[in-house]
Amino acid sequence: MIASFETTCCIVGGGPAGMMLGYMLARAGVPVTVLEKHKDFNRDFRGDTVHPSTMEVIYQLGLLEEFLKLPHQELASIGGKIGDFAFRAVDFSHLPVRNRFVALMPQWDLLNFVAGRARVFPNFRLCMEHEVTRLLEEQGKIAGVEARTPEGNVEIRAKLVIGCDGRHSTTRQAAGLEVQEFGVPIDVLWFRLQRNRNDPEQSLGNINYGKILILINRGDYYQAGLIIAKGSFERIQGRGLDAFQRDIAEIAPYLKDRVPGLQVWDQIKLLSVQINRLRRWHRPGLLCIGDAAHAMSPAGGVGINLAVQDAVATANLLAGPLREGNVTEAHLAQIERRRTFPTHVIQALQVRAHNGMAKIFANPGPAKAPWQLKLALRVPGIRRLVGRILGMGVRPESVRL
Ligand SMILES: Cc1cc2nc3c(=O)[nH]c(=O)nc-3n(C[C@H](O)[C@H](O)[C@H](O)COP(=O)(O)OP(=O)(O)OC[C@H]3O[C@@H](n4cnc5c(N)ncnc54)[C@H](O)[C@@H]3O)c2cc1C
């Protein structure tokens, strides 16, 4: 027999979009249930960046002081290295917010933090190990979901279902929402390398020999990401692990004594990158936001920020109608309209960045910084402009609850 319960708003997925939305709706007095398919938030592939505009939201929610007590590193500017040419390309120091830096922290810390604050509200419920498998539909309207749990299947009836279940969204697929795909020429190999005390802090773009290596400092290890041409992992594996180790040491020679730590291919995860978006984000009784509405590439590390901004806009516009029990499709369409422009702008920039990466793969020799880059870096205010776009996004949202 299927167990069942009711809620006002059922959020599918406990990522940045789902947890932030769950917290904000609960804080505004809406009975809300978040369903997350995993048993915890401790996974490695999620991205580690908390941007200035996300921290501004956390400040507006009155949580910033506590949040900043979590272990993190602060990046006030971001640079990279092409061949021997090291440069700073992004400056956050002028942004009109309290925290003019990107906080780097494992995403599970951010999600556990938000979950902990949300649990304070009696109208908030977080159900881990609840994997939504299908939508319930009544008279053409989504009326809830069915979820698989270790104890059996559960039916959750809701006035509104919000799909925050990421780039492989079950909700958007089950709802038949049409997806527009944009070709992506990259994938990411994700692995850990031991970090020594005297190693550089981070290298958010180390480009050489036709490869791009990202190294995020997590204390005693680097979370490393090697950006590869889409579909090339099998070929890389075919060359053997020794060749892979040599490739990494070639780009970052100081890691030469650490790469032998990569002993088996299981230590190296392939993360498939996509950019796509829904032509329509909603149906009666259902809305999708975050990656479920628009899958983001890791380029620029802005997907978490965009997901949180979607959540803030959604909570601002829906808390009242949800409390009053009169959510209409017009409300859902309003959210889509508000968030479409920021999504399109950022995805267009990511597509451009991918095209640049594809050119890098085409040159397996020592990399030379293009003259256009050197020239652009001389334009006054360019680093601040890039900092503004990366740090704040387009049309940043403020908490209005
Ligand atoms: C390789 C890679 C690296 C990235 N690095 C960064 C970065 O450094 N910074 C950055 O800002 N962005 C990064 N991004 C993009 C970023 O991960 C996403 O844009 C962001 O996580 C979107 O948040 P979300 O809450 O919408 O979805 P997600 O973070 O994908 O969360 C979705 C949640 O839903 C759950 N779920 C899925 N299906 C179901 C189901 N059927 N039932 C219940 N739960 C379900 C999942 O377990 C997950 O917890 C990266 C992306 C990739 C691919």
PDBQT file of the ligand as one rigid body, heavy atoms in Angstrom, charges set to zero:
ROOT
HETATM    1  C1  LIG A 501      30.895  19.799 -13.488  1.00  0.00    +0.000 C 
HETATM    2  C2  LIG A 501      30.096  20.958 -12.998  1.00  0.00    +0.000 A 
HETATM    3  C3  LIG A 501      30.679  21.858 -12.117  1.00  0.00    +0.000 A 
HETATM    4  C4  LIG A 501      29.972  22.978 -11.692  1.00  0.00    +0.000 A 
HETATM    5  N1  LIG A 501      30.575  23.884 -10.874  1.00  0.00    +0.000 NA
HETATM    6  C5  LIG A 501      29.897  24.978 -10.482  1.00  0.00    +0.000 A 
HETATM    7  C6  LIG A 501      30.486  25.946  -9.611  1.00  0.00    +0.000 A 
HETATM    8  O1  LIG A 501      31.641  25.834  -9.187  1.00  0.00    +0.000 OA
HETATM    9  N2  LIG A 501      29.736  27.005  -9.243  1.00  0.00    +0.000 N 
HETATM   10  C7  LIG A 501      28.456  27.178  -9.682  1.00  0.00    +0.000 A 
HETATM   11  O2  LIG A 501      27.814  28.198  -9.320  1.00  0.00    +0.000 OA
HETATM   12  N3  LIG A 501      27.869  26.276 -10.471  1.00  0.00    +0.000 NA
HETATM   13  C8  LIG A 501      28.552  25.191 -10.881  1.00  0.00    +0.000 A 
HETATM   14  N4  LIG A 501      27.945  24.285 -11.717  1.00  0.00    +0.000 N 
HETATM   15  C9  LIG A 501      26.517  24.465 -12.054  1.00  0.00    +0.000 C 
HETATM   16  C10 LIG A 501      25.690  24.122 -10.807  1.00  0.00    +0.000 C 
HETATM   17  O3  LIG A 501      26.037  22.821 -10.353  1.00  0.00    +0.000 OA
HETATM   18  C11 LIG A 501      24.179  24.163 -11.070  1.00  0.00    +0.000 C 
HETATM   19  O4  LIG A 501      23.836  25.242 -11.910  1.00  0.00    +0.000 OA
HETATM   20  C12 LIG A 501      23.439  24.290  -9.734  1.00  0.00    +0.000 C 
HETATM   21  O5  LIG A 501      23.805  23.240  -8.871  1.00  0.00    +0.000 OA
HETATM   22  C13 LIG A 501      21.934  24.261  -9.948  1.00  0.00    +0.000 C 
HETATM   23  O6  LIG A 501      21.277  24.148  -8.709  1.00  0.00    +0.000 OA
HETATM   24  P1  LIG A 501      19.857  23.435  -8.614  1.00  0.00    +0.000 P 
HETATM   25  O7  LIG A 501      19.434  23.504  -7.187  1.00  0.00    +0.000 OA
HETATM   26  O8  LIG A 501      18.954  23.995  -9.646  1.00  0.00    +0.000 OA
HETATM   27  O9  LIG A 501      20.130  21.929  -9.071  1.00  0.00    +0.000 OA
HETATM   28  P2  LIG A 501      21.112  20.817  -8.455  1.00  0.00    +0.000 P 
HETATM   29  O10 LIG A 501      22.234  21.429  -7.729  1.00  0.00    +0.000 OA
HETATM   30  O11 LIG A 501      21.402  19.887  -9.553  1.00  0.00    +0.000 OA
HETATM   31  O12 LIG A 501      20.207  20.093  -7.375  1.00  0.00    +0.000 OA
HETATM   32  C14 LIG A 501      19.176  19.206  -7.759  1.00  0.00    +0.000 C 
HETATM   33  C15 LIG A 501      18.851  18.323  -6.576  1.00  0.00    +0.000 C 
HETATM   34  O13 LIG A 501      17.700  17.543  -6.895  1.00  0.00    +0.000 OA
HETATM   35  C16 LIG A 501      17.922  16.201  -6.473  1.00  0.00    +0.000 C 
HETATM   36  N5  LIG A 501      17.091  15.341  -7.335  1.00  0.00    +0.000 N 
HETATM   37  C17 LIG A 501      17.273  15.060  -8.638  1.00  0.00    +0.000 A 
HETATM   38  N6  LIG A 501      16.282  14.275  -9.081  1.00  0.00    +0.000 NA
HETATM   39  C18 LIG A 501      15.458  14.063  -8.040  1.00  0.00    +0.000 A 
HETATM   40  C19 LIG A 501      14.251  13.324  -7.875  1.00  0.00    +0.000 A 
HETATM   41  N7  LIG A 501      13.697  12.649  -8.896  1.00  0.00    +0.000 N 
HETATM   42  N8  LIG A 501      13.660  13.305  -6.664  1.00  0.00    +0.000 NA
HETATM   43  C20 LIG A 501      14.193  13.970  -5.617  1.00  0.00    +0.000 A 
HETATM   44  N9  LIG A 501      15.361  14.684  -5.712  1.00  0.00    +0.000 NA
HETATM   45  C21 LIG A 501      15.962  14.734  -6.910  1.00  0.00    +0.000 A 
HETATM   46  C22 LIG A 501      19.422  15.996  -6.669  1.00  0.00    +0.000 C 
HETATM   47  O14 LIG A 501      19.903  14.929  -5.880  1.00  0.00    +0.000 OA
HETATM   48  C23 LIG A 501      19.968  17.351  -6.235  1.00  0.00    +0.000 C 
HETATM   49  O15 LIG A 501      20.213  17.397  -4.852  1.00  0.00    +0.000 OA
HETATM   50  C24 LIG A 501      28.642  23.169 -12.150  1.00  0.00    +0.000 A 
HETATM   51  C25 LIG A 501      28.041  22.243 -13.008  1.00  0.00    +0.000 A 
HETATM   52  C26 LIG A 501      28.763  21.154 -13.455  1.00  0.00    +0.000 A 
HETATM   53  C27 LIG A 501      28.122  20.203 -14.410  1.00  0.00    +0.000 C 
ENDROOT
TORSDOF 0
